[in-house]
Amino acid sequence: MPNGESKNWIRFLVTLESFYILHGKWPTVVHLYPFFIKELQEKLTGRDFQRLQP
């Protein structure tokens, strides 16, 4: 990506924002592929990643 961000990260954000626009609420559960979960662990701080866990 031109700004250095991961394509997967950008797609993830677009998907979440689109869901919110269509349904008026944020999803409560998101199913992700294992490779993207690993990418999120690398991108987020440990504390922020733990906040995403159920």
LINNOR-V352567 format. One line per field, one symbol per residue. phi: phi as a letter, one per 30 degrees, with the letter a starting at -180 (. if undefined). psi: psi as a letter, one per 30 degrees, with the letter a starting at -180 (. if undefined). burial: + if it has 24 or more other ideal C-beta (glycine too) atoms within 12 Angstrom, else -. Layout:
phi=???
psi=???
burial=???
This chain:
phi=.ediddddddddddddddedddciaddcbbcbdedddddddddcdedddddddd
psi=kegflkeeeeeeeeeeeeeeeefglkkfkkklkeeeeeeeeeelleeeeeffk.
burial=-----------+---------------------------+--------------
